[in-house]
Amino acid sequence: MATHFGSDGAVKLVTTTGTPAQVGELLSWTVTMTTDAVDTTSMGDTTRTFTKGLSAGTGSLSLYLDPDSAVQQDIVQGDSLDCEFFMEGTDSGDTKYSGTFIVTSVERGTTLDGIATLNAELQLTGALAIGTV
């Protein structure tokens, strides 16, 4: 079984310049895919049956806040972003998850003894592509 160390991960966003740019100060990312289970049970059945429904996906980013970063400035609530998520790095042959996401929320904050952070929640629109660099 192949394992990957978290620090090898990366995220790229297509910025206002139109080219993919790596997100700096990245702490973590997630991509979650779900599929609806549609109930097909009929009257008289003694057990429930289901069929596959629609699929959907969400994503999230957590990073140290860098207000001078052009890439971070492009993470704006309500905007649509083309995103590329990498678990093992961005070298040729590495796995890439990509799609178009709508930024549904952006949270910026800090604590007394911590470093300022930026957290963003994303909604996939369309299909998630799974491929390689």
C-alpha positions in Angstrom: 0.0 0.0 0.0 1.3 3.4 -1.0 1.3 6.0 1.7 1.9 9.8 1.4 3.3 12.2 3.9 1.0 15.2 4.3 3.7 17.8 3.8 3.9 16.6 0.1 0.4 17.9 -0.6 -0.3 21.0 -2.7 -3.2 23.0 -4.2 -3.2 25.1 -7.3 -5.8 27.6 -8.3 -6.4 29.2 -11.6 -6.0 32.8 -10.6 -7.1 36.0 -12.3 -4.1 35.7 -14.5 -5.6 32.6 -16.1 -2.8 30.2 -15.1 -2.6 27.7 -12.3 -0.7 29.1 -9.3 0.3 27.1 -6.2 -1.3 28.2 -2.9 1.3 29.2 -0.4 1.2 28.7 3.4 -1.1 25.6 2.9 -1.9 23.7 6.1 -4.5 21.2 4.8 -7.0 20.4 2.1 -9.9 18.0 1.7 -12.1 16.9 -1.2 -15.2 15.0 -0.2 -17.4 13.2 -2.8 -21.0 12.0 -2.0 -23.7 10.2 -3.9 -27.4 10.3 -3.1 -29.1 7.0 -2.4 -32.6 7.3 -3.8 -35.3 5.1 -2.1 -37.0 2.7 -4.6 -38.9 0.7 -2.0 -42.5 -0.2 -3.0 -45.5 -0.8 -0.9 -45.5 -4.4 0.3 -41.7 -4.7 0.3 -40.3 -5.9 3.6 -36.8 -4.3 3.1 -35.8 -0.9 1.7 -34.1 -0.8 -1.7 -32.1 2.1 -3.2 -30.6 3.2 -6.5 -27.7 5.6 -7.1 -28.8 9.2 -7.4 -26.8 12.4 -8.1 -23.2 12.9 -7.0 -21.8 16.0 -5.5 -18.5 17.2 -4.0 -17.1 19.7 -1.6 -13.6 20.9 -0.8 -11.9 22.9 1.9 -8.6 24.7 2.3 -6.8 25.8 5.4 -3.8 28.1 5.2 -1.8 30.6 7.1 -3.1 34.0 6.1 -0.9 36.0 3.8 -2.7 39.2 2.8 0.1 40.0 0.2 -0.4 36.7 -1.7 -2.1 37.2 -5.0 -3.4 33.6 -5.0 -5.0 34.1 -1.6 -6.6 37.3 -2.7 -8.3 35.3 -5.5 -10.1 33.2 -2.9 -13.3 35.3 -2.7 -16.7 34.1 -1.4 -19.1 33.6 -4.3 -16.4 33.3 -7.0 -15.8 30.3 -9.1 -12.3 28.8 -9.1 -10.6 26.0 -11.1 -8.8 24.0 -8.4 -6.2 21.3 -8.6 -5.5 19.2 -5.4 -2.3 17.1 -5.1 -1.7 14.5 -2.3 1.8 13.5 -3.2 3.3 16.6 -4.9 3.1 18.2 -8.3 5.8 16.1 -10.2 5.0 14.3 -13.4 3.0 11.1 -12.7 1.6 12.4 -9.3 -2.2 12.1 -8.8 -4.3 15.2 -9.3 -7.9 15.9 -8.4 -9.3 18.8 -10.3 -12.6 20.6 -11.0 -14.4 23.8 -10.9 -15.5 24.9 -7.4 -17.7 27.8 -6.1 -16.2 29.4 -3.0 -19.1 29.2 -0.5 -17.4 30.7 2.5 -14.1 32.3 3.5 -13.1 32.6 7.2 -10.1 34.6 8.4 -9.1 34.6 12.0 -6.4 34.4 14.6 -5.9 33.6 18.3 -3.9 35.2 21.0 -1.1 32.7 20.7 -1.5 31.6 17.1 -0.8 32.6 13.5 -3.6 34.2 11.4 -5.4 31.7 9.2 -7.6 31.6 6.2 -10.2 28.8 5.8 -12.3 28.3 2.7 -15.2 26.0 1.9 -15.8 25.0 -1.7 -18.7 23.5 -3.6 -17.9 21.4 -6.7 -19.9 22.2 -9.8 -19.8 19.4 -12.3 -17.5 16.4 -12.2 -14.3 15.9 -10.3 -11.5 14.7 -12.6 -9.0 12.3 -11.2 -5.8 12.0 -13.2 -2.1 12.5 -13.1 0.2 15.5 -13.6 
